[in-house]
Amino acid sequence: MPSSWHRPIMSTKELYTKGARVWIKDPETVWKPASVTKDFDGKTLPVEDEDGSAITITVKEDKDLPPLRNPDILIGENDLTSLSYLHEPAVLHNLEVRFVDRNEIYTYCGIVLVAINPYFELQIYNNDTIMAYRGQNMGDLDPHIYAVSEEAFKLMERDNTNQSIIVSGESGAGKTVSAKYSMRYFASVGGAGDTESQVERRVMASSPIMEAIGNAKTTRNDNSSRFGKYIEIDFSKTFHIIGASMRTYLLEKSRVVFQANEERNYHIFYQMCAAKECELLQGLQLTECDDYIYTSQGNNPIIDNVDDEKEFGKTHESLKLLGFSEDDGRNIYKIMAAILHLGNVKISPGSGRGDSETSTVRQEDLSLPIVASLLEVDEKNLRQWLCNKKVVARNDSYVTPLKAADASQARDALAKCIYSNLFDWIVFQINKALKTSHKVNKFIGVLDIYGFETFETNSFEQFCINYANEKLQQQFNMHVFKLEQEEYVKEGIEWKMIDFYDNQPCIDLIESKLGVLALLDEECRVPKGSDKSWVDKLYDKCKKWEHFSKPRLSQTAFLVRHFADQVEYECEGFLHKNRDTVMEEQVAVLKASKNKLVSDLFISEGMMEWTVGRWV
């Protein structure tokens, strides 16, 4: 424990005397420095900010007192636990000094590494830097992602125990890059050294593929991971890498069919459109990305300093390195192209009587034949089941038409399902390529999951992401605050307990019997359940939770006070996304495909096998 934390416990009046330096809240800078101008009398505290403005703070209880500032000699410390006062303004100020004044993006907080995304490449990740951190204790050198990686590797070697690194933070904080550098470190120090068994090269080759099919441009991040992943790197008894495996979580399927303004679909689609003249992509009838509904909704398909055509080359080379055959690659691209063309299949209201209750794909539609050809399915059957559904009643069944809006929604659901199943298949194949036949001694896991998100419009995806981050935050609280401080109490160390935000009440709001998720699942089972009736039930059943509230100006949204921020969620689409259903008749058409991969993607036994492969 840092020596600076062994300080005498002083009374409040002793701390807040004339000349004491404090932080006061500011609407523009969040916090600004000030000084106490008169000893605290128990009721009021006169202070003066740096501009000379006098302020009197009324103090009814201790929490009304402003946080104390750290001595200047401690400012800029590379470990936040070295500070005399560890609270929000102290942490923010120390990080600001290190980042702005000293160009240092890394700072320790005990066993935690805090990283600030500089949004440009830094020359601090080469092999010389890796070797500099090899064998060093955490804290011996400047804070670095390699120091944390070395600590995990060293503990695995010394204690012969499995290790894991959790990379968390808000969207755009740089989590995926940090996870990638951590894996690079393990690949370097755990390399076998001979070219024939360099599994580490294949481990690193999985990154370009997963970024192509799982990352996208958002308003906050040009290369945002739209799925979570946990990678286990397997080591032998001599602590050389012998294999790896990957589990994926929460792929954002809705992005396949919809992107907000200034955002993009998954990178792979833009890579393929940019490389459409490539021999591998001949026959897919690809044109510019602006020609497809599924890649043009964001109205900003270009990413600065990124050449999508070159990126396609890297993706394909990585597929080859991981053992994907030429046929596998062609089939992957055929299915991806089919998804793009499927989005351009126009579903119109029927032309006969009661046309508002029916829908049709016109015979002159150019996209449908391309989709049928690429997926190698019967065009007539595909046309029929895009606009109709089968209803089973007792021992009989009949075909009923879909409204144009419902048919379009069903088409989009099919596109999402095809992409999701293909994503799972690619992950399964990558795991097969990385799997070792040798006995695994120990592993190091790296978790890279969505960061906390809050946008102008937040839906089911943001709710799931933020819920996952609440659980991660709880783990952080448990290990950094609860368990540590309980240990100090057991050992009889003189210690003033750090007050921290416990987010269990927010988790209870989401998880409890009459919480948000339980009410959502219940509404999905109701025959005529709707988003609006569900949110009305939330207003009634969840009003007792202090972390839940109803917006003043909306009847279709709800507010959740998360650990990071209060987020307003729009209820539209929650039920549809939670059900996540695809019409059986459409699945049957794809099961009958003459393309083995397309067929396998929709055979339940095959899907079960991939699931086992991903999670075991």
Secondary structure, 3 states (H helix, E strand, C coil): CCHHHCCCCCCHHHHCCCCCEEEEEECCCEEEEEEECCCCCCCEEEEEECCCCEEEEECCCHHHCCCECCCHHHCCCCEHHHCCCCCHHHHHHHHHHHHHHCCCCEEEECCEEEECCCCCCCCCCCHHHHHHHCCCCCCCCCCCHHHHHHHHHHHHHHHCCCEEEEECCCCCCCHHHHHHHHHHHHHHHCCCCCHHHCHHHHHHHHHHHHHHHHEECCCCCCCEECCEEEEEEEECCCCCEEEEEEEEECCCHHHHCCCCCCCCCEHHHHHHHHCCCCHHHCCCCCCCHHHCHHHHCCCCCCCCCCCHHHHHHHHHHHHHHCCCCHHHHHHHHHHHHHHHHHHCCCCEECCCCCHHHCEECCCCCCHHHHHHHHHCCCHHHHHHHHHEEEEEECCEEEEEECCHHHHHHHHHHHHHHHHHHHHHHHHHHHHHHHCCCCCCCEEEEEEECCCCCCCCCECHHHHHHHHHHHHHHHHHHHHHHHHHHHHHHHCCCCCCCCCCCCCHHHHHHHHCCCCHHHHHHHHHHCCCCCHHHHHHHHHHHCCCCCCEECCCCCCCEEEEECCCCEEEEECCCHHHHHHCCCCHHHHHHHHCCCCHHHHHHCCHHHHHHHHHHHHC
